[in-house]
Amino acid sequence: MAHLNEAAEAKIREICKRYAGEPTPLMMILSDIQKEYGYIPLEVQEIVSAETGVSVAEIYGVVTFYSFFSLQPKGKYIIGCCLGTACYVKGAQQVIDKFSELLGIGVGETTEDGLFTIDALRCIGACALAPAVTINGKIYPRVTVKDVEKIIAEYKA
């Protein structure tokens, strides 16, 4: 979606119109756009603003405040490393650092091949499994630095 084509722009306008009768439609609109395209760049925010009358500044504030929205495309595999207290105490920071080292990207970044994105998560509610990592919803319990290379290999195959 580097530059919106007519079909993408029409789809975004259709999503906006879908919620025209709602008193506060912004979250629903952004959520549907995120599901459809995987991210919400400025160009899309401008279309949503024109369709809803909500300022681009307010839309940008919502997109950047909530971690489930993204301004950049995400990878095919989203690696979520829990950095909640239990996970952090049991070495989650070292685990996320190892993912970063092996993939050559930082938190919030995506590999050039579009395969992996690393996200730092707040508590995911898997404290008994600390440190926990998720990849596209699959939970990896008690992950150590030694496990990281094997986990990445599962998805590169």
C-alpha positions as CSV (number, residue, x, y, z in Angstrom):
1,M,0.0,0.0,0.0
2,A,3.0,2.3,-0.7
3,H,0.7,4.5,-2.7
4,L,-3.0,3.8,-2.6
5,N,-4.6,2.6,-5.8
6,E,-8.2,3.5,-6.6
7,A,-9.6,0.1,-5.3
8,A,-7.8,0.6,-1.9
9,E,-9.1,4.1,-1.6
10,A,-12.6,3.0,-2.5
11,K,-12.4,0.2,0.1
12,I,-11.3,2.7,2.8
13,R,-14.2,5.0,1.9
14,E,-16.6,2.1,2.0
15,I,-15.3,1.1,5.5
16,C,-15.9,4.7,6.7
17,K,-19.4,4.8,5.3
18,R,-20.2,1.5,7.0
19,Y,-20.0,3.3,10.4
20,A,-21.6,6.6,9.3
21,G,-24.5,6.2,11.7
22,E,-22.4,5.4,14.8
23,P,-21.9,8.2,17.4
24,T,-18.1,7.4,17.7
25,P,-17.0,5.4,14.7
26,L,-13.3,6.0,14.7
27,M,-12.1,2.9,16.6
28,M,-14.3,0.6,14.5
29,I,-13.1,2.3,11.2
30,L,-9.4,2.1,12.1
31,S,-9.8,-1.5,13.4
32,D,-11.4,-2.6,10.1
33,I,-8.7,-0.8,8.1
34,Q,-5.9,-2.4,10.2
35,K,-7.5,-5.9,9.6
36,E,-7.8,-5.2,5.9
37,Y,-4.3,-3.8,5.2
38,G,-2.2,-4.6,8.3
39,Y,-1.3,-0.9,9.0
40,I,-2.7,2.6,8.8
41,P,-0.3,5.1,7.1
42,L,-0.8,8.8,7.0
43,E,-2.3,8.7,3.5
44,V,-5.1,6.5,4.9
45,Q,-5.6,8.7,7.9
46,E,-6.1,11.6,5.6
47,I,-8.9,9.8,3.8
48,V,-10.5,8.8,7.1
49,S,-10.3,12.4,8.2
50,A,-12.0,13.6,5.0
51,E,-14.8,11.0,5.3
52,T,-15.5,11.4,9.0
53,G,-14.6,15.0,9.8
54,V,-12.2,13.8,12.5
55,S,-8.9,15.7,12.3
56,V,-5.8,13.9,11.1
57,A,-4.1,14.9,14.4
58,E,-6.8,13.1,16.4
59,I,-6.7,10.0,14.2
60,Y,-2.9,10.0,14.4
61,G,-3.2,10.2,18.2
62,V,-5.4,7.2,18.3
63,V,-3.3,5.2,15.9
64,T,-0.1,5.9,17.9
65,F,-1.7,5.4,21.3
66,Y,-3.1,1.9,20.9
67,S,-0.4,-0.7,20.3
68,F,-2.6,-2.9,18.1
69,F,-2.6,-0.2,15.4
70,S,0.5,0.3,13.3
71,L,1.9,3.1,11.0
72,Q,4.2,0.6,9.3
73,P,3.5,-2.7,7.6
74,K,4.1,-5.7,9.9
75,G,5.8,-8.9,9.0
76,K,4.2,-12.2,8.1
77,Y,5.2,-13.4,11.6
78,I,4.8,-11.1,14.5
79,I,7.0,-12.0,17.4
80,G,5.5,-10.7,20.6
81,C,7.9,-10.7,23.5
82,C,6.1,-10.2,26.9
83,L,7.9,-7.7,29.0
84,G,5.5,-7.8,31.9
85,T,7.0,-8.1,35.4
86,A,7.1,-11.9,35.7
87,C,8.5,-12.3,32.2
88,Y,11.0,-9.5,32.6
89,V,12.3,-10.9,35.9
90,K,12.8,-14.2,34.3
91,G,14.9,-12.9,31.4
92,A,12.5,-11.6,28.8
93,Q,14.7,-8.6,27.9
94,Q,17.6,-10.9,27.0
95,V,15.2,-13.0,24.9
96,I,14.0,-10.0,23.0
97,D,17.6,-8.8,22.6
98,K,18.5,-12.2,21.0
99,F,15.6,-12.0,18.6
100,S,16.8,-8.5,17.6
101,E,20.4,-9.6,17.2
102,L,19.5,-12.7,15.1
103,L,17.0,-10.9,12.9
104,G,18.9,-7.6,12.6
105,I,16.0,-5.5,13.6
106,G,14.8,-3.6,16.7
107,V,11.5,-3.6,18.5
108,G,8.8,-2.3,16.3
109,E,10.7,-3.0,13.1
110,T,10.2,-5.5,10.3
111,T,12.9,-7.5,8.5
112,E,13.6,-6.5,4.9
113,D,12.1,-9.7,3.6
114,G,8.8,-8.9,5.3
115,L,8.9,-12.1,7.3
116,F,9.3,-10.9,10.9
117,T,8.3,-8.0,13.1
118,I,9.3,-7.8,16.8
119,D,6.9,-6.3,19.3
120,A,7.5,-5.7,23.0
121,L,4.2,-6.5,24.8
122,R,2.9,-5.6,28.1
123,C,1.7,-8.5,30.3
124,I,0.0,-11.1,28.1
125,G,-1.5,-13.0,31.1
126,A,0.9,-16.0,30.8
127,C,2.9,-15.2,33.9
128,A,3.2,-18.9,34.9
129,L,4.9,-19.5,31.6
130,A,7.4,-16.7,31.9
131,P,9.2,-15.6,29.9
132,A,6.5,-16.0,27.2
133,V,6.8,-15.2,23.5
134,T,3.9,-15.3,21.0
135,I,4.2,-15.6,17.3
136,N,0.9,-14.9,15.5
137,G,-1.0,-16.1,18.5
138,K,1.0,-19.2,19.3
139,I,2.5,-19.1,22.8
140,Y,6.1,-20.2,23.5
141,P,6.5,-20.8,27.2
142,R,9.6,-20.4,29.3
143,V,11.7,-19.1,26.4
144,T,15.4,-18.8,27.0
145,V,18.1,-17.1,24.8
146,K,19.1,-20.6,23.7
147,D,15.6,-21.3,22.3
148,V,15.5,-18.2,20.0
149,E,17.4,-19.5,17.1
150,K,15.3,-22.7,16.9
151,I,12.1,-20.7,17.1
152,I,13.1,-18.5,14.2
153,A,14.1,-21.5,12.2
154,E,10.6,-22.9,12.5
155,Y,9.3,-20.0,10.6
156,K,12.0,-19.7,8.0
157,A,11.5,-23.3,6.8
